[in-house]
Amino acid sequence: MGFEFNMADLHFKADEIAWKILREGLRTKILFKDDEKNLEFHITECSPNFVSPKHSHKNDEWVYILKGSMSDETGTYNEGEFIVNKKGSSHTVKVGASGCLLMVCGSGFPY
């Protein structure tokens, strides 16, 4: 007994997906979106020294830092670190001098 998983159920090349500019210094690629579950999985790129406006999270958000660093009111986070922004939390994100590339999963975007 067990489950079957077919790796070919969904396959595409992320570099073939166009970037969507969210605001100056911030762009994203939506890799997967499930409207029924209200869930998105995307890659977000922040320019060097980018500062986001303070924003609140409508739902939980999971973030993995692929490259670079960023900080907020709770600390500084670097490449290889995983962050969970809980529903209702708010912060202002400040990106390091080398920029930041993030893998993000959550719902309720934009903030």
N, C-alpha and C positions, 0 to 999 in steps of 0.2 A: 504494500500500500504506500501511497505517496502522491506527489503531484508532478505533473509534467510541465516543463517550461521550455518554450521554443524561442531561442535567441533571435530568430529571424522575424518574430511577430512585428517588430518595428525597427527599422534601420535607416539611417540617413547620415550624411556628413555635416557636422555642425558648421564647418567653414563655408558651406554652400547656403547657409541661412543668412539673410541680410540683417545688419545691425539696425536697431530702431533707436533713434536719439530721443532720450527722455527729457534732457535739458543739457545746456552747455556743460561739457565735462563728464557726462553720464550717458552711457548707451547700453543696450541689452539685446540679447538674442533669446527668443522664447524657443526652447528645445521641445517642450511638451506642455500641452494644456488640456486639462480634463474639466470641461464645463460642468458635467454632472457632479463631480466631486469638489468643484471649485478649487482646483489645485493647479499650480504652475511650477515648471522647472525651467530655469534659465541661467544664462551666463551674463554677468554684468561687468562692464569695464568702467572704471573711474580714472579720470585723468590725474596726473600728478598734482598734489596739493588741492584737490577738489574738496569742497565743503558743502554738504547737503543742508538744506533747510531743516529745522527741527520737524520731525514727523512722528506720528503714532502708528502702531501696528494694529490693523483690524483683526488679525489672526496671528497665530504662531508663524514664525519665519525661521528657516534653518539656513545657515550660511557657512560655506567652506571657502577659505581663502586659498586660491590657487597660486597667486603671485602677489607680491607687494605687502603692504600693511595699511591698516586703518585704525582709528581710535574713536571713542565716544566718551560719554561721561563715566562709563564703567571701567575703561582701561584701553590698552593698546593691544591690537591683535595682528599677528604676522602670518606669513605663508605657512600653510599646513595646520592652521588652527580652525576649530569648528565653533560656531556661535549660535545660540538660540535666542532670538528676540521673542519674548512671550507676548501673547495677545494683550493689548492695552499698554504695552511699554512704549516709551518715546525716547528719542535721542537725536543728537546732531552728529553726523559722521564726518570725520576729517581724515582725508587720505594722505599717505606719506609721499615723500618726494619722488618715489619711483612709480607711483600710481598703484592700482590695485585691480586684480581680476578675481571675480567671485563666482562661485556656483551657488545658486539660490533656489530654495524650494519653499513654497508657501501659497497663500491665497489672499484675496482681497487687494490685489495690486490695481492701480497705484495706491500708495498710502494715503 
